[in-house]
Amino acid sequence: AFGSARVRIGKTDVLAAVKAEFSKPYPPGRIGPGPLVFHVDLRSIAGEGTSTVPRDDDGRVEAYAVMVCRTLETLYNTFSTRVITDERLAIIPGRLNWLLNIHVVALESDGNVLDACVMAVRGALRSTWFPNILVHTDEHDNIRISADDDRSKYWRLDSLACPLTVTYLRV
């Protein structure tokens, strides 16, 4: 992982990790950074659990995972509120970008999983580091890419604008 974070709120425990890979720009020809790709796994909070009372909520947990994933995509990938705008994610503008895959796993739930997931994603993006990429072209315009192993040249993702959510219940 290029960055990760773990959030605990009461007994709710969520882990998020950022994995980066090379990708063609999306949509094709895009100059700046592309959208973030989210994967949310809440399966560990479904099923039997620690209670002696049998539960049958796998379908509801899967639907909730889809809702959390869509909420994260809306928070981070909406054009008007694009959060990650770091131009260094475009390795070769219009041809090659870093694609950020963010994996979120709820290890345990004691309520408020959505806010814990949002905080974990924010923490993982804030802790993300990238190696300096060296781009070499030969006389035939072939491109060769290598990563600089010098950790002092690694750069941190500009993620100061990452959102936070607050869920409340009015009684």
N, C-alpha and C positions, 0 to 999 in steps of 0.2 A: 504494500500500500504506500502511496505517496503521502498520505495523511490519514489520521484516524482520531476518533474521540469516543469516550464512553461517558454517558450521562446517567446519573442515578437521582431520581426524585422519589423519596420514600422507598418503597420496594420496587418501583418501576425502574428497569435497567435496560438501556438501549446502547447499542454499539453501531458506529458508522465508520466506514472506510472509503477513501477516495483512491480509485485506480485510474491511472492515466495511460493512454495508448495513442499511437499515431492514427490519424484518420484523414480522409479527404474532407474538405469543408462541406458543411451542410447548412443551408442549401448550397448546391454546387456554385463555385465562384465566390462564395462569401469570403470577405477579407478578414473580419474580426473573429473572435472566439465563437464557437458553436454552442448549441444547447447542451445542458447537462443531462445525463441519462441516469435515472433513479431506479433502484431495485429495492423493494421493501419486503422483508420476510417477517411475518408475525406468527408463524406456525408454532413457535415454542410457547406461546401464551394460550394456545388452544388445546383441546384434548382433555385428558383426565386431570391433569394438574396434580396438586397435592391434596385435594379434598377427597373425602370418601364418597361424595355425591357425584354420580356420573354426569358428565357434561356432553352436550352434543352441539358445540358451537363452531365447528370447523368452517362451515359455510359463512357464518357471520364474521369470523376472524379474517377469512380470505377477502370478503367484501370490504372490510375495514382497511385491510392492507392496500387494496386498490384505491380507496379513498385517500389514504395517507400519501400514497405515491402520486396521485393526481394533484393533491394539495401542494406537495413539494415541487412538482413540475410547474404548477401555476405560480408559486412564489418565486421560482428561480428562472423560468424560461419565458414568461410573458414579455413580449417585445417592449411594452411601455415601462416595465419594471425590471429590465434585464439587470441582474445583480453582478454577475461576473463579466467584466468588460476589459479585463487585462489583455492588451494587444499582444503580449508575449506568448499567448497561447497559439497564435498563428506563427508556426515555424517558418513556412514559406507562404506568405500571404496569397490567398486564393488557390493554393495547391495542397498544403499540408498543415494540419492543425493537431493540437493535443485534444483528444476526446476524453472528457472526465466522466467515468462511471462511478456512481456513488451507491454503495451497498449499505442498507440499514437493516439491522436485526434487533428485534426486541427479545431480550433474554428472559424478562419477567415483567408482568404487568400488575400494577396496583392502582391503575387509573392514570389518566392524562398521558397516554402513549403518544398522541400527536405532538404535543409540546416538547416531550422528551426527544422525539425523532427530529424535530426542527432544530432543537439545541445541539443534538449530536451532529447533524449535517453541518451546522454553522461551525462547530468546533473542529470537525474534520477538515473543512475547507480552510479554516484559519491556520491549521497546522500543516498544510500541504506545501511541499518543497519540490522544485523541479531541477533537473540537471541542465547545465548550459549545453545547448545542442549546436554542434558544428556542422555546417552544410558545405559540402564540397561538390563542385561541378568540374567535369573534364571537358576536353575539346569537342566532344560529341553531345554536349548538353545533358549527359547522364548525371543524375544526382546521387550522391553518397552521403549518408547521414551518420554521425557518430556522437556519442555523449561524452562530454568532458568529465573525467573521473575526479577532478579537483573539487572537493566538497565546498571549498571556500567560494567557488563561483556559482553554487546553487542559488536559485532565487525563489522567493516566497510568493505565493499567489496573492494578488491584491483582492482581499475579500472583506474589506471593512463594511461594505453595504449589505452584508448578509442579514436577512430578516429574522425576527423572532416573533413567535406567536404567543398569545396569552388566551387561555380558555377559562371561562368562568361560568358559574351557574348561579342564577338569581333565584332565590327561594321566596 
